[in-house]
């Protein structure tokens, strides 16, 4: 029996990049595919681009009359898909050659997995510079409560392993993909393959369908939603991170001091994670290794006090 891979691509006013992104999916060799493009109320010539793409029988286009945001747009696309395998691509990014075949074959060989992702490359459009993001290969739901190991909405999910209402939380932009991977990992294992299979473009413009002004609110909503599942140290880490975003270094230090008064062990470990991430980010920039903070943090999390977690080191 042939397995159908359904790919959802939301788009909004990005006609210049949309064709490239769609072709990167449609040109994949291997599995039978369908591509559902959700035009989130674009006001440019996106409809002309989608009309051309729709001449391919594998492409289906859905249009929103008003912009609903990335989570809702992806959910509308998911509702239109038919495959048991579900993947995603943003309208300004791309799947690299071999991405579909590699991930589908990996899922077929590892039937216990609910989803699989990979490494990716970051392309700086203004400079043309490209760096590889080689994130951890071994991680679980405990780790995803701390940070988004996957880092992108790229991956393939085995739909039959989850409820029929598998969807993005529409209140969460820009953390909707992080929340989805966490919920998947809480039900089934997730893995990453050590190959660069996705192209993430940084260009300084809007991401997907909404501006970035909701970043802080999305992070807070994610924490509120999953706080009961987090350890005290994990909650202290998020509170300090949000305070840093709100009020800079002074806000971070005040939050850590307040946490230390009630739970010094949790606060101390949170401070250690923050310091590790900061140091690794500095070294990572110098080495051209943007995933160094996530790998360093994952190694540290294996020693979190009072938490029951796997001890595998990030690779």
ROZA-828224 format. One line per field, with one value per residue (C-alpha): residue number from 1; residue in one letter; x, y, z. Coordinates in nm, 3 decimals. Example, Ala and Ser with C-alpha at 12.3 -4.5 7.8 and 13.67 -1.06 7.14 Angstrom:
2
seq: (1,2)
type: (A,S)
X: (1.230,1.367)
Y: (-0.450,-0.106)
Z: (0.780,0.714)
end
This chain:
315
seq: (1,2,3,4,5,6,7,8,9,10,11,12,13,14,15,16,17,18,19,20,21,22,23,24,25,26,27,28,29,30,31,32,33,34,35,36,37,38,39,40,41,42,43,44,45,46,47,48,49,50,51,52,53,54,55,56,57,58,59,60,61,62,63,64,65,66,67,68,69,70,71,72,73,74,75,76,77,78,79,80,81,82,83,84,85,86,87,88,89,90,91,92,93,94,95,96,97,98,99,100,101,102,103,104,105,106,107,108,109,110,111,112,113,114,115,116,117,118,119,120,121,122,123,124,125,126,127,128,129,130,131,132,133,134,135,136,137,138,139,140,141,142,143,144,145,146,147,148,149,150,151,152,153,154,155,156,157,158,159,160,161,162,163,164,165,166,167,168,169,170,171,172,173,174,175,176,177,178,179,180,181,182,183,184,185,186,187,188,189,190,191,192,193,194,195,196,197,198,199,200,201,202,203,204,205,206,207,208,209,210,211,212,213,214,215,216,217,218,219,220,221,222,223,224,225,226,227,228,229,230,231,232,233,234,235,236,237,238,239,240,241,242,243,244,245,246,247,248,249,250,251,252,253,254,255,256,257,258,259,260,261,262,263,264,265,266,267,268,269,270,271,272,273,274,275,276,277,278,279,280,281,282,283,284,285,286,287,288,289,290,291,292,293,294,295,296,297,298,299,300,301,302,303,304,305,306,307,308,309,310,311,312,313,314,315)
type: (X,X,X,X,X,X,X,X,X,X,X,X,X,X,X,X,X,X,X,X,X,X,X,X,X,X,X,X,X,X,X,X,X,X,X,X,X,X,X,X,X,X,X,X,X,X,X,X,X,X,X,X,X,X,X,X,X,X,X,X,X,X,X,X,X,X,X,X,X,X,X,X,X,X,X,X,X,X,X,X,X,X,X,X,X,X,X,X,X,X,X,X,X,X,X,X,X,X,X,X,X,X,X,X,X,X,X,X,X,X,X,X,X,X,X,X,X,X,X,X,X,X,X,X,X,X,X,X,X,X,X,X,X,X,X,X,X,X,X,X,X,X,X,X,X,X,X,X,X,X,X,X,X,X,X,X,X,X,X,X,X,X,X,X,X,X,X,X,X,X,X,X,X,X,X,X,X,X,X,X,X,X,X,X,X,X,X,X,X,X,X,X,X,X,X,X,X,X,X,X,X,X,X,X,X,X,X,X,X,X,X,X,X,X,X,X,X,X,X,X,X,X,X,X,X,X,X,X,X,X,X,X,X,X,X,X,X,X,X,X,X,X,X,X,X,X,X,X,X,X,X,X,X,X,X,X,X,X,X,X,X,X,X,X,X,X,X,X,X,X,X,X,X,X,X,X,X,X,X,X,X,X,X,X,X,X,X,X,X,X,X,X,X,X,X,X,X,X,X,X,X,X,X,X,X,X,X,X,X,X,X,X,X,X,X)
X: (0.000,0.131,0.163,0.049,0.256,0.049,0.236,0.072,0.205,0.047,0.126,0.061,0.184,0.497,0.441,0.810,0.915,0.607,0.685,1.037,0.904,0.627,0.860,1.102,0.823,0.678,1.021,1.084,1.145,1.002,0.667,0.331,0.258,-0.007,0.056,-0.214,-0.142,-0.344,-0.351,-0.408,-0.586,-0.292,-0.331,-0.044,-0.032,-0.020,-0.345,-0.171,0.113,-0.122,-0.326,-0.012,0.087,-0.262,-0.211,-0.021,-0.283,-0.099,-0.165,-0.480,-0.529,-0.747,-0.801,-0.896,-1.096,-0.933,-0.595,-0.618,-0.251,-0.009,-0.169,-0.521,-0.396,-0.206,-0.509,-0.727,-0.472,-0.455,-0.832,-0.794,-0.529,-0.576,-0.239,-0.141,0.197,0.176,0.451,0.495,0.689,0.679,0.626,0.972,1.169,1.229,1.274,1.618,1.652,1.594,1.406,1.078,1.233,1.478,1.222,0.951,1.196,1.318,0.963,0.898,1.207,1.121,0.757,0.767,0.818,0.534,0.735,1.076,1.268,1.622,1.899,1.855,2.051,1.998,2.026,2.080,1.919,2.084,2.440,2.403,2.575,2.462,2.519,2.404,2.186,2.291,2.057,2.029,1.929,1.798,1.536,1.196,0.897,1.088,1.344,1.080,0.925,1.244,1.308,1.217,1.475,1.320,1.348,1.123,0.784,0.973,0.915,0.687,0.421,0.264,-0.096,-0.241,-0.039,-0.231,-0.589,-0.787,-0.784,-0.405,-0.371,-0.180,-0.281,-0.404,-0.334,0.037,0.219,0.514,0.533,0.267,0.518,0.701,0.371,0.284,0.617,0.581,0.232,0.350,0.647,0.420,0.236,0.505,0.884,1.030,1.369,1.595,1.810,2.164,2.117,2.050,1.712,1.540,1.634,1.532,1.557,1.629,1.540,1.423,1.066,0.751,0.745,0.468,0.151,0.190,0.438,0.666,0.502,0.331,0.655,0.649,0.278,0.315,0.598,0.393,0.089,0.305,0.436,0.089,-0.045,0.227,0.330,0.174,0.393,0.714,0.959,1.019,1.353,1.190,0.927,1.199,1.394,1.094,1.003,1.359,1.373,1.049,1.167,1.483,1.276,1.058,1.315,1.663,1.937,1.803,1.466,1.633,1.840,1.541,1.337,1.613,1.655,1.282,1.284,1.582,1.391,1.125,1.326,1.702,1.783,1.540,1.653,2.019,1.971,1.767,2.049,2.298,2.090,2.063,2.438,2.513,2.286,2.437,2.795,2.721,2.548,2.859,3.086,2.836,2.840,3.219,3.222,2.928,2.732,2.389,2.271,2.548,2.324,2.055,2.308,2.482,2.152,2.037,2.351,2.294,1.926,2.028,2.149,1.848,1.792,1.464,1.360,1.310,1.446,1.648,2.022,2.115,2.350,2.268,2.467)
Y: (0.000,0.346,0.592,0.946,1.234,1.551,1.881,2.200,2.542,2.864,3.182,3.554,3.825,3.639,3.565,3.612,3.325,3.102,2.935,2.840,2.693,2.498,2.362,2.241,2.015,1.911,1.822,1.566,1.213,0.906,0.911,0.999,1.357,1.624,1.992,2.204,2.577,2.802,3.161,3.361,3.658,3.778,4.118,4.084,3.861,3.539,3.414,3.424,3.213,2.963,2.936,2.833,2.587,2.438,2.314,2.031,1.775,1.727,2.086,2.211,2.577,2.709,3.083,3.270,3.588,3.737,3.668,3.418,3.363,3.071,2.823,2.863,2.865,2.540,2.386,2.474,2.306,1.996,1.960,1.941,1.669,1.297,1.139,0.950,1.126,1.499,1.752,2.130,2.392,2.770,2.979,3.138,2.822,2.497,2.121,2.019,1.730,1.394,1.533,1.349,1.016,1.021,1.104,0.871,0.580,0.658,0.648,0.320,0.167,0.299,0.215,0.327,0.690,0.937,1.201,1.262,1.579,1.660,1.917,2.226,2.509,2.876,3.105,3.478,3.627,3.970,3.835,3.496,3.334,2.981,2.794,2.448,2.393,2.054,2.011,1.724,1.385,1.235,1.428,1.382,1.564,1.660,1.844,2.010,2.166,2.371,2.473,2.390,2.129,2.092,2.470,2.471,2.349,2.106,1.737,1.451,1.327,0.981,1.089,0.750,0.766,1.070,1.184,1.287,1.645,1.683,2.058,2.375,2.589,2.906,3.122,3.056,3.233,3.215,2.905,2.697,2.456,2.414,2.325,2.074,1.889,1.879,1.731,1.475,1.377,1.330,1.057,0.904,0.931,1.185,1.153,1.364,1.232,1.374,1.516,1.873,1.849,2.186,2.540,2.816,3.169,3.470,3.793,4.039,4.037,3.889,3.517,3.314,3.518,3.754,4.010,3.921,4.149,3.855,3.670,3.746,3.678,3.346,3.239,3.333,3.145,2.838,2.850,2.903,2.610,2.364,2.497,2.204,1.962,2.154,2.103,2.397,2.463,2.467,2.718,2.934,2.925,3.043,3.316,3.447,3.428,3.622,3.879,3.919,3.984,4.231,4.423,4.320,4.182,4.367,4.197,3.856,3.904,4.026,3.725,3.479,3.647,3.619,3.252,3.183,3.301,3.033,2.754,2.814,2.478,2.532,2.891,2.792,2.527,2.766,3.020,2.751,2.668,3.036,3.088,2.774,2.888,3.237,3.111,2.847,3.107,3.327,3.035,2.909,3.242,3.235,2.876,2.913,2.654,2.800,2.472,2.465,2.619,2.353,2.067,2.218,2.275,1.921,1.778,1.991,1.894,1.531,1.635,1.841,1.790,1.631,1.546,1.195,1.201,1.000,1.035,1.004,1.282,1.502,1.401)
Z: (0.000,-0.094,0.193,0.119,0.256,0.304,0.334,0.462,0.361,0.496,0.304,0.332,0.094,-0.003,-0.371,-0.456,-0.228,-0.249,-0.581,-0.465,-0.139,-0.311,-0.579,-0.313,-0.184,-0.519,-0.662,-0.387,-0.512,-0.343,-0.160,-0.309,-0.203,-0.181,-0.101,0.061,0.035,0.265,0.137,0.454,0.292,0.083,-0.083,-0.334,-0.643,-0.439,-0.605,-0.944,-0.807,-0.643,-0.964,-1.152,-0.881,-0.877,-1.233,-1.060,-0.957,-0.626,-0.519,-0.350,-0.257,0.026,0.071,0.387,0.337,0.647,0.801,1.089,1.174,1.137,1.376,1.240,0.880,0.933,1.105,0.807,0.584,0.802,0.775,0.397,0.394,0.338,0.419,0.732,0.714,0.779,0.710,0.703,0.511,0.555,0.244,0.255,0.338,0.154,0.172,0.049,-0.202,-0.038,0.263,0.204,0.111,0.404,0.673,0.538,0.521,0.873,1.009,0.828,0.989,1.338,1.395,1.758,1.655,1.628,1.442,1.289,1.210,1.099,1.104,0.891,0.736,0.809,0.506,0.568,0.260,0.291,0.307,0.141,0.440,0.526,0.853,0.959,1.265,1.402,1.696,1.946,1.807,2.131,2.328,2.485,2.630,2.947,2.737,2.520,2.828,2.857,2.498,2.139,2.043,1.697,1.644,1.334,1.212,0.984,1.042,0.950,1.190,1.176,1.209,1.311,1.634,1.753,1.794,1.488,1.616,1.586,1.552,1.639,1.937,1.769,2.077,2.066,1.784,1.767,1.993,1.814,1.658,1.992,2.159,1.887,1.915,2.293,2.276,2.019,2.237,2.537,2.344,2.123,2.089,1.847,1.677,1.457,1.173,1.140,0.791,0.677,0.504,0.551,0.447,0.687,0.546,0.767,0.594,0.860,0.736,0.886,0.960,0.797,0.848,1.143,1.267,1.557,1.815,1.983,2.065,2.436,2.475,2.294,2.526,2.834,2.706,2.642,2.999,3.146,2.945,3.050,3.392,3.578,3.379,3.446,3.732,3.969,3.799,3.456,3.570,3.728,3.401,3.196,3.444,3.434,3.053,3.018,3.274,3.067,2.754,2.943,3.147,3.036,3.260,3.565,3.528,3.493,3.810,4.009,3.903,3.992,4.332,4.398,4.296,4.521,4.826,4.779,4.611,4.600,4.439,4.150,4.106,4.109,3.844,3.628,3.656,3.551,3.242,3.149,3.192,2.990,2.707,2.706,2.701,2.439,2.221,2.228,2.141,1.884,1.699,1.690,1.561,1.324,1.525,1.617,1.774,2.034,2.307,2.264,2.278,2.582,2.763,2.695,2.852,3.161,3.186,3.227,3.575,3.681,4.055,4.155,3.800,3.663,3.310,3.066,3.100,2.731,2.632,2.337,2.034)
end
